[in-house]
């Protein structure tokens, strides 16, 4: 028995601004979708902007305070807070992808991005809990809105969204997270290191969904995927792809060198991507 459409449910997740309520709703929508309680119907428009709590204060990327490399407890808290904000934004990105573009794809596309949304909700909840254990919490520090700006720029084009969000921004996480895990581990924070390693392994799968569905659209339109991806990155991403790359993790996700290496020797990325 269905209780509504998947688009309606995705829009509800996006509109919810209170962080833990968003997490609970995201998990409920994912569960209802798996149980067949939501119709594969796209009858509700996604909101232009997602709901947001009063805190954290959102600043432009170039006004964000430097957070260091996470060597001190204060630095670790700042880094965990930045990662929590990325995961909070990623909940919206996943449900927006499912609700906005799902009608252009087979049902499996919605399966994939709803599962990503559930993962991102879990990641945020674990990071928020870790921050609370360290005497802080989500909202205690400023954050930036760069991820949703990427969603706004690509709201009209499924290929552009897949190119920029999972295949550039999330792929950047595959490059930098192992070093972050090592820094936490070296500083004696094994709990945080285990959390970040779990997120890293999940993100390989998420980047893989981006590469898979980008390839699906490229094949359907008889487009050479790597060259078209590079064109979209140049058009919609305010920066370029920055080495060094975690080649093995990227290849595990289906993101091969012929996509990103031709862009790697250009100017450095903007602050938006460096925050990931």
Secondary structure, DSSP 8 states (H G I E B T S, - for coil): ---SBHHHHHHHHHH--SHHHHHHHHHHHHHHHHTT-SBS---S---SS----S-S-EE-GGGS---TTS-SHHHHHHHHHHHHHHHHHHHHHHHHHHHHHGGGS-HHHHHHHHHHHHHHHHHHHHHHHHHHHTT--TTSS-EE-HHHHHHHHTTT-HHHHIIIIIIIIIHHHHHHHHHHHHHHHHTT-HHHHHHHHHHHHHHHHHHHHHHHHHHHHHHHTT--HHHHHHHHHHHH-SS---S---HHHHHHTT--HHHHGGGTTSS---HHHHT-
